[in-house]
Amino acid sequence: MPGTHLDTNFRTIARQDPAVRRVAPGWLRDRTKGEPTYILDGNVATVKQIRRLKQSDVASITSMDGEKAAALYGPNAKQGLLIITTKASL
């Protein structure tokens, strides 16, 4: 995916803090179904990163369904991924 820097050298992603989903802004939550893992510039997002994220800073957002995400990145991705690339990372 252009602009995506998700490290594909590993077989599983880290478990995300459940609080990330609670602090995600509405414009971001509205782009998904369920409770995906948020990936920000190639890494599992933290609460602090999501709180600071502004819509105007985002270059692209890609959604990956749970089945495909889990096959590629392991069980912590089973709810899907929301892959966010910021303009600063391009």
C-alpha positions in Angstrom: 0.0 0.0 0.0 1.5 3.3 -1.0 2.6 5.5 2.0 2.2 2.6 4.4 5.2 1.6 6.4 3.8 -1.3 8.4 6.8 -3.6 9.1 6.0 -6.9 7.5 9.1 -8.7 8.8 7.2 -9.9 11.9 4.5 -12.4 12.1 2.4 -10.7 14.8 1.7 -7.2 16.0 1.8 -6.0 19.6 -1.4 -6.0 21.6 -3.0 -2.6 21.7 -4.1 -0.8 24.9 -8.0 -0.9 24.8 -8.0 2.7 25.9 -6.9 3.7 22.4 -10.3 2.8 21.0 -12.0 4.9 23.7 -10.0 8.0 23.0 -10.1 7.8 19.2 -11.9 10.8 17.7 -15.2 10.3 16.0 -13.9 11.0 12.5 -11.6 8.1 13.0 -14.0 5.6 14.7 -16.6 6.3 12.0 -14.2 4.8 9.4 -14.4 1.3 11.0 -16.6 -1.4 12.2 -15.9 -3.2 15.4 -12.7 -2.6 17.4 -9.7 -2.7 15.0 -6.1 -2.2 16.0 -4.9 1.3 15.1 -1.6 1.4 13.3 0.0 4.8 13.1 2.9 5.3 10.8 3.8 1.6 11.0 3.5 1.0 14.7 0.6 0.1 17.0 -0.8 3.4 18.1 -0.6 4.6 21.7 -3.3 6.6 23.6 -1.1 9.7 23.5 -0.6 9.4 19.8 -4.3 9.0 19.0 -5.2 11.9 21.3 -2.7 14.2 19.4 -3.8 13.0 16.0 -5.5 15.7 13.9 -7.5 14.9 10.8 -5.5 17.5 8.9 -2.3 15.6 9.7 -3.5 12.4 8.0 -2.3 11.5 4.5 -4.2 8.2 4.2 -6.3 5.7 6.1 -6.5 2.1 5.0 -8.8 -0.5 6.6 -8.0 -4.2 6.6 -10.6 -6.7 7.7 -10.0 -9.1 10.6 -9.6 -12.3 8.7 -6.9 -10.9 6.3 -5.2 -8.9 9.1 -5.0 -11.9 11.4 -3.6 -14.1 8.6 -0.9 -11.6 8.0 -0.2 -10.2 11.5 -1.4 -12.7 14.0 -4.2 -13.0 16.6 -3.9 -9.4 17.9 -5.1 -8.2 14.5 -8.2 -10.4 14.5 -10.5 -7.5 14.9 -9.0 -5.8 11.8 -6.5 -3.0 11.3 -6.9 0.7 10.7 -3.7 1.8 9.1 -3.1 5.5 9.4 -0.3 7.3 7.5 0.5 10.8 8.5 1.8 13.5 6.2 4.9 13.8 8.4 5.8 10.2 7.7 5.8 10.5 3.9 
